[in-house]
Amino acid sequence: MRRVYHRIEQIAGNVVIVEATNVAYNELARVTSTRGTSLAQVIRLEGDRVYLQIFAGSRGVATDSKVQFLGEGMRTAFSHNLLGRVFDGAGRPRDRGPEIRENPTPIGGPSVNPVRRVIPRNMVRTGIPMIDIFNTLVESQKLPIFSVAGEPYNQLLARIALQAEVDVIILGGMGLKHDDYLFFRDHLEEHGALSRSVMYVHTAAEPTVEALLVPDISLAVAEKFALEGKRVLALLTDMTNYADAMKEIAITMEQIPSNRGYPGDLYSQLASRYEKAVDFEGAGSITILAVTTMPGDDVTHPVPDNTGYITEGQFYLRGGRIEPFGSLSRLKQQVNADTRSDHRTIMNVMIQLYASYKEALEKQSMGFRTTDWDRKLLKYGRRFEDEMMDLSVNLPLERALDLGWKILGDCFLPEETGIPSSLIEEYWPREREAATRDEEPAETAEEGA
């Protein structure tokens, strides 16, 4: 039986200080006040002074409230009955379903030993050409989606949840607006994806400290599914809200602030979550996609800046599209050589031509004379944006590659693309080549007139 303490020395925000002995870091405690009973967690030890973070907030907690330490850390239930369910940030049912208590699993444990990891080698198909062709998502990869407020990043995550070829989706929401929570829940349910999903959602109206639990609970459950041989995709939104919650607690505890007030261990805290991405030998895998909003579209902000050092690339979401410039999947070369023989060539050529389109667009906007080549680039760029970059486009990889060939064939002659002859012979749309060549003299005559 653990000792009960009847005196709280200090209350600061959602953190209370108790003088106690034989207490461990991250140990749970039960705080009983006039409002009822709340769980708290040890977040700092200074001799006999124990700092406790109350998950439900400190409202109603007085200095004479009772504190009982439980002798164990935070755990979450694991069961296949989690699938199709929605929980709050602390793992309590949000969908009015029964509480699940099976297989209590510790959260926030260490990441997997590198010796037990497998080199990433399998593609995660999403049906989104800007990912599948140009920045392929790979099993066990960790990638952030850099965005700004107002961009449809939650809609993008919902589409990936629907279309990704994985076994289990774990969605962790931190600081979500209630409308965003309802969108995720209803969208996944309407399209039949909720049955393979588990949602842990903390909304902006709930105690901030519960946002800190969401990544750890989500990834602990993801790890259990992966050890059973499941391909798991963990979708986290928004990691900036997670970092802001850490910042709030650090300020409450009067820690010496680092860059822009964030705690000095921000990098370590983020890395310990992202490093949960893993491919187990002889079992399943965990792949992590996490939204990171950039205040003021500033990529040097501490959260995206630290994230960039941890992850294996990033997706930039701007103007409702995944930007081809700046977006990067550092592991794509592990898999895109094994998809189809033309994958890498289409990826490289289309991006190069799109860069040339941007130059032609700038030349046109400045009033310079455009050449026949510029007009071809302008036609190509508009089609590339409408038919490939638009997030509403939903195509399997092979059909997306075929579409790439069609767009190239409609806009250019084979020799203008720089594609190797062997691939031209195999994939180039011949009927369009003849039509494009027939159009050349007409365009030249028109320019001469």
Disulfide bonds with the S-S distance in Angstrom:
none
